[in-house]
Amino acid sequence: MTQVVVPVRYPLTDHSRATVARAIEIAEERDAALTVVHVNLYQENHSISRRDLKRAVEREFGTVPNARYTVRSGLLVEETLLDEIAAEEADVVVIGSKQVSRWRRMIRRLVDDPDIEDFLRNELDCEVVTASVN
């Protein structure tokens, strides 16, 4: 089954809602499983539970078929998300347009060319879709 991964902030922002909406569309179009991921940053000392994340998404979108909710902890959001994307063996990653510059900075530390789509496609063998707020 195709796997779609969508990283989000909690509480859900307008950008997170737009990103999740796009991820749900893609999952439905491709009859895929969807993983919604949030990263609790160690340095911020917040602890969001998987249940909190699921409730927030379902409040906005209702029950999402074939969805799972994951909360990871880490120091750097993008590196923690890369680990999750690899662990999920994601076929598609949906990121918000506001996240692109953060990903670009992180990838620049790893490679000379900070092309997010190329990096994820080549390193993790997945498609990247950028969602924007309308």
C-alpha positions in Angstrom: 0.0 0.0 0.0 1.2 3.5 -0.8 2.3 5.5 2.2 1.7 9.3 2.6 3.5 11.1 5.4 2.5 14.7 6.5 4.4 16.6 9.2 2.3 19.1 11.1 2.5 21.6 14.0 0.4 21.3 17.1 -1.9 23.0 17.7 -2.8 23.0 14.0 -2.1 26.2 12.2 -3.8 27.4 9.0 -0.7 26.1 7.2 -0.9 22.7 9.0 -4.6 22.4 8.1 -3.9 23.1 4.5 -1.1 20.6 4.4 -3.2 17.9 6.1 -6.1 18.6 3.7 -3.7 18.1 0.7 -2.3 15.0 2.2 -5.8 13.5 2.8 -6.6 14.3 -0.9 -3.5 12.5 -2.1 -4.2 9.5 0.2 -7.7 9.2 -1.1 -6.7 9.6 -4.7 -4.0 6.9 -4.3 -5.9 4.6 -1.9 -3.0 5.1 0.4 -2.3 5.0 4.1 -1.7 8.3 5.8 0.7 9.1 8.7 0.3 12.4 10.4 3.5 13.3 12.3 4.3 15.9 14.9 7.7 16.5 16.5 7.9 17.4 20.2 11.1 19.4 20.6 13.1 18.5 23.7 14.1 22.1 24.2 10.6 23.4 24.3 9.5 20.9 27.0 6.0 20.4 25.5 4.5 17.0 25.3 1.8 16.5 22.8 0.2 13.0 22.8 -0.8 10.9 19.8 -4.4 11.2 21.1 -4.1 15.1 21.2 -2.9 15.1 17.6 -5.5 12.6 16.4 -8.3 14.6 18.1 -7.1 17.9 16.5 -7.0 16.4 13.0 -10.4 14.7 13.4 -12.0 17.9 14.7 -11.0 19.6 11.5 -11.5 16.7 9.0 -13.6 14.0 10.7 -12.3 10.4 10.8 -9.6 9.9 8.3 -9.6 6.4 6.8 -6.2 4.5 6.9 -4.7 7.2 9.1 -2.2 6.8 11.9 -0.9 9.5 14.2 2.7 9.6 15.3 4.4 12.0 17.8 8.2 11.9 17.8 10.6 13.7 20.1 13.8 15.3 18.9 16.1 18.3 19.0 15.7 19.3 15.3 12.3 19.0 13.6 13.6 18.3 10.1 16.1 15.6 11.1 13.5 13.9 13.3 11.1 14.0 10.4 13.6 12.5 8.0 14.0 9.6 10.4 10.2 9.1 10.5 9.9 9.4 6.7 12.6 6.7 6.3 11.0 4.5 9.0 7.6 4.8 7.4 9.1 4.0 3.9 7.1 6.9 2.6 6.1 7.1 -1.0 4.8 10.6 -0.7 5.7 13.4 1.7 3.4 16.4 1.9 5.0 19.6 3.3 3.7 23.1 3.7 5.1 25.9 1.7 6.2 27.6 4.9 8.3 24.5 5.7 10.3 24.6 2.5 12.8 27.2 3.7 13.5 25.3 7.0 14.0 22.0 5.1 16.3 23.8 2.6 18.5 25.1 5.5 18.7 21.7 7.1 19.5 19.9 3.8 22.1 22.5 3.0 24.0 21.2 6.1 24.0 17.7 4.5 24.6 18.4 0.8 25.7 21.3 -1.5 22.4 21.5 -3.4 19.5 22.2 -1.1 16.8 21.0 -3.5 14.4 19.4 -1.1 12.5 17.3 -3.8 15.8 15.9 -5.2 17.2 15.2 -1.8 14.1 13.3 -0.6 13.6 11.6 -3.9 17.3 10.4 -4.1 17.9 9.7 -0.5 14.6 8.3 0.6 13.0 7.4 -2.7 9.8 9.4 -2.2 7.8 12.1 -4.0 7.5 15.5 -2.3 4.3 17.5 -2.6 4.3 21.1 -1.4 0.9 22.3 -0.1 0.1 26.0 0.0 -2.5 28.0 1.9 -5.2 29.3 -0.4 
